Amino acid sequence: MSSSFGKNIRVSLFGQSHGEAVGVVIDGLPSGIPLDVNYLEAFLKRRAPAFNNLGTTRNESDAVEILSGLYKGRLCGAPFAAIIRNKDIKQSDYSQFLDNPRPGHADFTAQMKYKGAQDFSGGGHFSGRLTAPLCIAGAICLKLLSLSDVFIGAHIERIGNVWDSRFDPVYVNAESFNAIKSGELPVINNAAGKEMSKLIKQAAKEGDSVGGAIECAVVGLPAGVGEPMFEGLENRISAAVFGIPAVKGIEFGSGFACSSMRGSEHNDSFIVENGIVKTETNNHGGILGGICSGMPIIFTLAVKPTPSIAKEQNTVSLSQMKNTKISVKGRHDPCIVPRAVPCVEAAAAISVYDAFLDYKKYQ
């Protein structure tokens, strides 16, 4: 399995959803930087389910155990390793899915590849549970980026057809991110958040699920960070965020909308402001030729509806090679989007910090 990411730092995720633990190993972190376990756990709490009919009833404390890489409260230069022990596990909830794959899940493709050797409980290594150690790595990278005044924030852009306000693509800043983290849902417009909650609860009541979109911004990244071609910032960010199992699409700046625009509409005019070259608009999403322009990096992710739903669906019996029906019981989020917001920030931080280390080599 390819469960590692990075060039200048190397982030490796391990574990299964209902196994003993999930965890992360990070190579290449700098030494001497203070790191508080409470900081990591506070970030992980943003990923935890909300107990208001908006999330799964699986109750994991997500206590972080640091195994190596820390000495007297500081990163010590050794590979950083941490685990989160799984406590609230129910493997029996998933016994039927080895023979009856769930629509929308990796059950079928995993069976075709691993021939039954895979752990299928809760999705095994394919589960969103692996975003917990991803958040550990991302929280560390967010801290390291903040030391250079680079900040990352995300919010729910949309649940179903209910839209939040969007970031100002030119003037979004670190202060813009603070209020988002304090509400029931991570949104800019609390009125939109209330409508989103209603939609999620209605989907759950109907035994169904709903998807949405997440907008993320990176601010403070200097012009010049990034590479052309295959190591462009779009490439690296995309590769990292697609490690979040529910992500199905990504666009930067104006994204797909640019395909219906003229060049005179889409091009961002350059200006000098306070001695710095900027652009008047930000259709390019802060990246030109794979390299940061100095404007905020803006990207949006499409997040699919949670595939585990109580509604009856068509599937097959792999042992009998017959069509059959399935209704997924157990503890599942009717909408994964709210919990994915910090995961998106984490994945973005890992990729941006990795690219930033390339940039610093030439400064």
C-alpha positions as CSV (number, residue, x, y, z in Angstrom):
1,M,0.0,0.0,0.0
2,S,1.2,3.5,-0.7
3,S,0.5,5.3,2.6
4,S,3.4,7.7,2.6
5,F,3.7,11.3,1.3
6,G,6.3,14.0,1.0
7,K,9.7,14.8,-0.4
8,N,11.5,16.9,2.2
9,I,9.5,15.5,5.0
10,R,8.0,12.0,4.8
11,V,4.7,11.3,6.4
12,S,3.6,7.6,6.7
13,L,0.2,6.6,8.0
14,F,-0.5,3.1,9.5
15,G,-3.2,1.2,11.2
16,Q,-6.8,0.0,10.5
17,S,-10.1,1.4,11.5
18,H,-10.9,-1.4,14.1
19,G,-7.3,-2.5,14.7
20,E,-5.3,-1.9,17.8
21,A,-4.3,1.7,16.8
22,V,-3.8,4.1,14.0
23,G,-0.6,6.2,13.8
24,V,1.9,8.3,11.9
25,V,5.7,8.4,11.4
26,I,7.2,11.7,10.2
27,D,10.8,11.9,9.0
28,G,12.6,15.2,8.4
29,L,11.1,17.5,11.0
30,P,13.4,20.2,12.4
31,S,14.7,19.9,15.9
32,G,14.2,22.3,18.8
33,I,10.6,23.3,18.1
34,P,8.3,23.1,21.2
35,L,5.4,20.7,20.7
36,D,2.5,20.2,23.2
37,V,0.4,17.1,23.1
38,N,-2.6,19.2,24.2
39,Y,-2.2,21.2,21.0
40,L,-2.4,18.1,18.9
41,E,-5.4,16.8,20.8
42,A,-7.2,20.2,20.5
43,F,-6.8,20.0,16.7
44,L,-8.1,16.4,16.7
45,K,-11.2,17.5,18.6
46,R,-12.3,19.5,15.6
47,R,-12.4,16.2,13.6
48,A,-14.4,14.5,16.3
49,P,-18.1,13.7,15.6
50,A,-20.8,16.1,16.9
51,F,-23.2,14.4,19.2
52,N,-26.3,16.2,17.9
53,N,-27.4,13.8,15.2
54,L,-24.9,15.2,12.8
55,G,-22.2,12.5,13.3
56,T,-21.4,8.9,14.1
57,T,-22.0,7.7,17.6
58,R,-18.6,6.0,17.6
59,N,-16.9,7.5,20.7
60,E,-13.1,7.7,20.4
61,S,-11.2,10.0,22.7
62,D,-8.3,10.3,20.2
63,A,-5.7,10.5,22.9
64,V,-2.3,11.0,21.3
65,E,0.6,8.8,22.5
66,I,4.0,10.1,21.2
67,L,6.5,7.2,20.9
68,S,9.5,9.0,19.6
69,G,10.8,12.3,18.2
70,L,10.1,14.4,21.3
71,Y,12.5,15.2,24.1
72,K,11.7,17.5,27.0
73,G,8.8,18.9,25.1
74,R,10.7,19.7,21.9
75,L,11.1,18.0,18.6
76,C,14.5,16.3,18.8
77,G,15.3,15.4,15.2
78,A,14.6,11.7,15.5
79,P,11.7,10.3,13.4
80,F,8.5,11.5,15.0
81,A,6.1,8.6,15.8
82,A,2.6,8.8,17.4
83,I,-0.4,6.5,17.8
84,I,-4.0,6.8,18.7
85,R,-5.4,3.6,20.2
86,N,-8.8,2.5,19.0
87,K,-11.2,1.9,21.9
88,D,-14.8,1.9,20.6
89,I,-14.5,-0.9,18.0
90,K,-17.2,-3.3,16.9
91,Q,-15.8,-5.7,14.2
92,S,-19.0,-7.7,14.2
93,D,-20.8,-4.7,12.5
94,Y,-18.8,-5.5,9.4
95,S,-18.8,-9.3,9.1
96,Q,-21.1,-9.4,6.1
97,F,-19.2,-7.0,3.9
98,L,-16.5,-9.4,2.9
99,D,-19.1,-11.3,0.8
100,N,-21.5,-8.4,0.2
101,P,-19.5,-5.3,-0.7
102,R,-21.1,-2.0,0.2
103,P,-21.8,0.3,-2.7
104,G,-19.6,3.4,-2.7
105,H,-16.9,1.7,-0.5
106,A,-13.6,0.1,-1.2
107,D,-14.9,-3.3,-0.1
108,F,-15.1,-4.7,-3.7
109,T,-11.8,-3.2,-5.0
110,A,-9.9,-4.2,-1.9
111,Q,-11.2,-7.8,-2.3
112,M,-10.1,-7.8,-5.9
113,K,-6.6,-6.6,-5.0
114,Y,-5.9,-8.4,-1.7
115,K,-8.0,-11.5,-2.1
116,G,-9.4,-11.6,1.4
117,A,-6.2,-10.7,3.2
118,Q,-7.3,-7.2,3.9
119,D,-8.9,-6.1,7.1
120,F,-12.4,-5.0,6.1
121,S,-13.7,-4.1,9.6
122,G,-14.8,-0.5,9.4
123,G,-13.0,-0.2,6.0
124,G,-9.7,-1.2,7.5
125,H,-6.8,0.9,6.1
126,F,-9.2,2.5,3.6
127,S,-11.3,4.1,6.4
128,G,-11.7,7.7,7.2
129,R,-10.3,6.7,10.6
130,L,-6.8,7.2,9.1
131,T,-7.5,10.9,8.9
132,A,-6.9,11.0,12.7
133,P,-3.1,10.4,12.3
134,L,-3.2,12.6,9.2
135,C,-4.4,15.4,11.5
136,I,-1.5,14.8,13.9
137,A,1.0,15.4,11.0
138,G,-1.0,18.3,9.7
139,A,-1.2,20.0,13.1
140,I,2.6,19.8,13.4
141,C,3.1,21.3,9.9
142,L,0.5,24.0,10.6
143,K,2.6,25.0,13.7
144,L,5.8,25.0,11.7
145,L,4.3,27.1,8.9
146,S,2.9,29.6,11.5
147,L,6.5,30.3,12.6
148,S,7.0,31.8,9.1
149,D,3.6,33.6,9.2
150,V,1.9,31.1,6.8
151,F,-1.6,30.2,7.9
152,I,-4.2,27.7,6.6
153,G,-8.0,27.7,7.2
154,A,-11.0,25.9,5.7
155,H,-14.8,26.0,6.0
156,I,-17.8,24.2,4.7
157,E,-18.6,25.9,1.4
158,R,-21.7,23.8,0.8
159,I,-23.8,20.9,2.2
160,G,-26.1,19.6,-0.5
161,N,-27.6,22.8,-2.1
162,V,-27.1,25.0,1.0
163,W,-24.2,27.4,0.5
164,D,-22.0,29.2,3.0
165,S,-20.4,32.6,2.2
166,R,-17.0,32.3,0.6
167,F,-13.6,33.5,1.5
168,D,-12.6,36.9,-0.1
169,P,-10.1,35.5,-2.6
170,V,-7.9,38.7,-2.4
171,Y,-8.1,39.8,1.2
172,V,-8.7,36.6,3.2
173,N,-6.3,36.5,6.1
174,A,-5.5,34.5,9.3
175,E,-8.1,36.4,11.3
176,S,-10.7,35.2,8.8
177,F,-10.2,31.6,10.1
178,N,-10.7,32.2,13.8
179,A,-14.5,32.7,14.0
180,I,-15.1,29.6,11.8
181,K,-13.8,27.2,14.5
182,S,-16.1,28.4,17.2
183,G,-19.6,27.4,15.8
184,E,-21.5,24.2,15.7
185,L,-20.4,23.8,12.1
186,P,-17.2,25.3,10.6
187,V,-18.9,28.0,8.5
188,I,-18.6,31.7,7.9
189,N,-22.4,32.4,7.9
190,N,-24.0,30.9,11.0
191,A,-27.5,31.1,9.4
192,A,-26.3,28.9,6.6
193,G,-24.9,26.5,9.2
194,K,-28.3,26.1,10.8
195,E,-29.8,25.2,7.4
196,M,-27.0,22.7,6.8
197,S,-27.7,21.1,10.2
198,K,-31.4,20.7,9.2
199,L,-30.4,19.1,5.9
200,I,-28.0,16.6,7.6
201,K,-30.6,15.6,10.2
202,Q,-33.2,15.1,7.5
203,A,-30.9,12.9,5.5
204,A,-30.1,10.8,8.7
205,K,-33.9,10.5,9.5
206,E,-34.4,9.1,6.0
207,G,-31.6,6.6,6.4
208,D,-29.6,8.5,3.8
209,S,-26.5,10.8,3.6
210,V,-25.5,14.0,2.0
211,G,-22.2,15.4,0.6
212,G,-20.9,18.9,0.0
213,A,-17.8,21.0,-0.6
214,I,-15.0,22.5,1.4
215,E,-13.1,25.7,0.6
216,C,-9.6,26.1,1.9
217,A,-7.2,29.1,1.9
218,V,-3.4,29.4,2.4
219,V,-2.3,32.9,3.3
220,G,1.2,34.3,3.8
221,L,3.0,32.0,1.5
222,P,5.7,33.9,-0.4
223,A,5.7,34.3,-4.1
224,G,8.1,31.7,-5.6
225,V,7.2,28.7,-3.5
226,G,6.5,25.7,-5.7
227,E,7.8,24.1,-8.9
228,P,6.7,23.8,-12.5
229,M,5.3,20.6,-14.1
230,F,4.9,17.6,-11.9
231,E,5.8,19.2,-8.6
232,G,3.6,22.2,-8.9
233,L,1.7,23.4,-5.8
234,E,-1.6,22.2,-7.4
235,N,-0.1,18.8,-7.9
236,R,1.3,18.4,-4.4
237,I,-1.8,19.8,-2.6
238,S,-4.1,17.6,-4.8
239,A,-2.1,14.5,-4.0
240,A,-2.3,15.1,-0.3
241,V,-6.0,16.0,-0.1
242,F,-6.9,12.9,-2.1
243,G,-5.6,10.9,0.8
244,I,-8.8,11.9,2.5
245,P,-11.1,9.0,1.4
246,A,-14.3,11.1,0.8
247,V,-12.7,13.6,-1.6
248,K,-13.7,13.2,-5.2
249,G,-12.7,16.5,-6.9
250,I,-10.6,19.7,-6.5
251,E,-10.4,23.1,-8.2
252,F,-8.1,26.1,-7.7
253,G,-9.3,29.7,-7.9
254,S,-12.1,30.0,-10.5
255,G,-11.6,26.3,-11.3
256,F,-14.0,24.8,-13.8
257,A,-15.8,28.1,-14.2
258,C,-12.8,29.5,-16.1
259,S,-13.6,27.2,-19.0
260,S,-16.6,29.5,-19.8
261,M,-14.7,32.8,-19.4
262,R,-12.7,34.8,-21.8
263,G,-9.1,35.6,-21.2
264,S,-9.9,39.2,-20.6
265,E,-12.3,38.1,-17.8
266,H,-10.1,35.4,-16.2
267,N,-6.7,37.1,-16.3
268,D,-5.7,38.8,-13.0
269,S,-4.2,42.2,-13.6
270,F,-0.9,42.9,-11.7
271,I,-0.6,45.9,-9.5
272,V,2.0,47.3,-7.0
273,E,0.5,47.8,-3.5
274,N,2.7,48.9,-0.6
275,G,5.8,48.0,-2.5
276,I,4.6,44.4,-3.3
277,V,3.4,43.0,-6.6
278,K,-0.1,41.7,-6.3
279,T,-3.1,41.0,-8.5
280,E,-6.4,42.9,-8.5
281,T,-8.4,39.7,-8.6
282,N,-7.5,36.1,-7.8
283,N,-9.0,33.8,-10.5
284,H,-5.7,32.0,-10.6
285,G,-6.1,30.9,-6.9
286,G,-2.7,32.1,-5.9
287,I,-0.8,29.7,-8.2
288,L,0.7,30.3,-11.7
289,G,2.8,27.8,-13.4
290,G,2.7,25.6,-10.3
291,I,4.4,28.4,-8.3
292,C,2.8,30.6,-5.6
293,S,2.1,34.2,-6.8
294,G,2.0,35.6,-3.3
295,M,-1.8,35.9,-3.4
296,P,-3.9,33.6,-1.1
297,I,-4.0,30.1,-2.4
298,I,-7.7,29.2,-2.8
299,F,-9.0,25.7,-3.6
300,T,-12.3,23.9,-3.2
301,L,-12.9,20.2,-2.7
302,A,-15.9,18.0,-3.5
303,V,-16.8,15.6,-0.8
304,K,-19.1,12.6,-1.6
305,P,-22.1,11.5,0.5
306,T,-21.2,8.9,3.1
307,P,-21.6,5.6,1.3
308,S,-22.7,3.7,4.5
309,I,-26.5,4.3,4.6
310,A,-29.4,2.5,6.1
311,K,-31.5,2.6,2.9
312,E,-31.6,-0.7,1.1
313,Q,-29.2,-0.9,-1.9
314,N,-28.3,-3.4,-4.6
315,T,-25.1,-5.4,-4.2
316,V,-23.9,-8.9,-4.9
317,S,-22.8,-12.1,-3.1
318,L,-19.3,-12.7,-4.2
319,S,-19.3,-16.3,-2.9
320,Q,-22.5,-17.1,-4.8
321,M,-22.1,-14.7,-7.7
322,K,-25.7,-13.6,-7.3
323,N,-27.5,-10.3,-7.0
324,T,-28.7,-9.4,-3.5
325,K,-29.7,-6.5,-1.3
326,I,-27.9,-4.7,1.5
327,S,-28.8,-2.3,4.3
328,V,-25.8,-0.9,6.2
329,K,-26.3,-0.9,9.9
330,G,-23.9,0.4,12.5
331,R,-22.5,3.9,13.4
332,H,-22.0,6.2,10.4
333,D,-21.9,9.9,9.7
334,P,-24.9,11.1,7.7
335,C,-22.5,13.7,6.4
336,I,-18.7,13.6,6.5
337,V,-18.1,17.2,5.4
338,P,-18.0,18.9,8.8
339,R,-15.4,16.4,10.2
340,A,-13.4,16.7,6.9
341,V,-12.7,20.4,7.3
342,P,-9.6,20.0,9.7
343,C,-8.5,17.0,7.6
344,V,-8.3,19.3,4.6
345,E,-6.3,21.9,6.6
346,A,-4.0,19.1,7.7
347,A,-3.4,17.7,4.2
348,A,-2.9,21.2,2.8
349,A,-0.4,22.0,5.6
350,I,1.7,18.8,4.9
351,S,2.0,19.5,1.2
352,V,2.6,23.3,1.6
353,Y,5.2,22.8,4.3
354,D,7.0,20.2,2.1
355,A,7.0,22.7,-0.8
356,F,8.1,25.5,1.5
357,L,11.2,23.5,2.5
358,D,12.2,23.3,-1.2
359,Y,11.9,27.1,-1.4
360,K,13.9,27.7,1.7
361,K,16.9,25.9,0.2
362,Y,17.4,28.7,-2.2
363,Q,16.9,31.6,0.2
